[in-house]
Amino acid sequence: MLNWELVNQVYLAPGATDLRKSIDGLSAVVTAVFEMDPFSDRWFVFCNKQRDKLKILRWDTNGFWLYYRRLERGRFKWPAQTGPALTITRRQLQWLLDGLAIEQKQAHRPVHARIAI
């Protein structure tokens, strides 16, 4: 289970990724494709071609975490994208892991309250 308090910035890899890659291979993808530092506090999410498996790579103090999720039925609603990594929110990552699309038209929009002076 993911500790959602630790999630800062989340990036989805475009298209399909060969999930036979482990930490070193995915770190290389982060460096080459994302053009980002895999040792940052960002979370990097990768999905396979069949969209039934995904991996999340993140750095934590002195080592990497590699989360792996395999669905027994169904598919992840992985966004059809090309080009650079897609930035999503913690909430969108939760939706994705729950089998929903990252864009939820029915979800309540965030409200930013301001004090009237």
Secondary structure, DSSP 4 states (H G I P E B T S, - for coil): ---GGG---EEEPSS---TT--HHHHHHHIIIII-S-TTSS-EEEEE-TTSSEEEEEEEETTEEEEEEEE-SSS--------SSPEEE-HHHHHHHHTT--S--TTSPPP-------
